[in-house]
């Protein structure tokens, strides 16, 4: 995942505050106060992600989004729309072809982590996501590994695996897994997750299933083994 983001907001204090938090979160930030400036910066720097206030002066983010989606270099980049008027922004959600929406006034400090999390999910939703020796094929819910046969997963298994894949090497607690995989809090969350892990391990087989580790206190984690280069053949002695 890249680390450049274009933030557009016509309120200077909000723009300054958002830029500060994203820089502290490890992003390179391009800041724009209106549509024209946002379009100019987007074309010049081709950011990896966009965080756009829906109302930008006399214009709306739709103008910037039209440029992004029409540019071959940018068309697949995630767009996150923010607004203090959710109903107004949601009407423009489809024309913007946006990936996510956040309401202004929420804790801005949480936004960099939220963007990183949703950035990866946007990559999965758009198609193929690669990491080390594995490839996640989101449209077909498949896991690919080199020349091995593809592993077909259920929707819940794929969502669970992709969540651990994204968070690795950090653990993910059962409660977060239930919210993401099962779309909400469910009774007997821990039992549901353990059942899901059991079925997924059967699908993955003995080698890959060892990469799923569980801790009663910390939750679950995907552990990527170190990939070793093939040893060179020994030289023949004369």
WOHU-V461118 format. One record per pair of residues at least 6 apart in sequence whose C-alpha atoms are under 7 Angstrom apart, sorted by the first residue. I is the first residue (numbers start at 1). J is the second residue. Records with the same first field share a line. If there is no record, write none. Layout:
I = J  J
This chain:
2 = 48
3 = 27  28  48
4 = 27  28  29  47  48  49
5 = 27  28  29  30  47  48  49  50
6 = 29  30  31  47  49  50  51
7 = 30  31  32  50  51  52
8 = 31  32  33  34  38  51  52  53
9 = 15  32  33  34  52  53  56
10 = 33  34  56  57
18 = 108
19 = 29  31
21 = 109
22 = 112
23 = 29
25 = 112
32 = 38
34 = 56  57
35 = 56  59  63  64
38 = 64
39 = 64  67
46 = 74
48 = 77
49 = 77  78  79
50 = 78  79  80
51 = 79  80  81
52 = 61  80  81  82
53 = 61  81  82  83
54 = 60  61  81  82  83  89
55 = 61
62 = 95  96
65 = 96
66 = 96
68 = 74  75
69 = 75
78 = 99  119  122
79 = 98  99  100
80 = 98  99  100  101
81 = 98  100  101  102
82 = 101  102  103  104
83 = 89  102  103  104
84 = 103  104  105
86 = 103
99 = 122
123 = 129
124 = 138
125 = 138
127 = 137  138  139
128 = 135  136  137  138
129 = 135  136  137
130 = 136
133 = 145  146
134 = 144  145
135 = 143  144  145
136 = 142  143  144
137 = 143
141 = 152  153  154  155  158
142 = 150  151  152  153
143 = 150  151  152
144 = 150  151
156 = 181
157 = 196  200
159 = 181
160 = 177  181
164 = 172  221  222
165 = 222
168 = 221  222  223
169 = 221  222  223
170 = 221
171 = 218  219  220  221
172 = 218  219  220  221
173 = 218  219  220
174 = 189  190  193  219
175 = 189
178 = 184  185  186  189
179 = 185
201 = 209
211 = 222  223  224
212 = 220  221  222  223
213 = 220  221  222
214 = 220  221
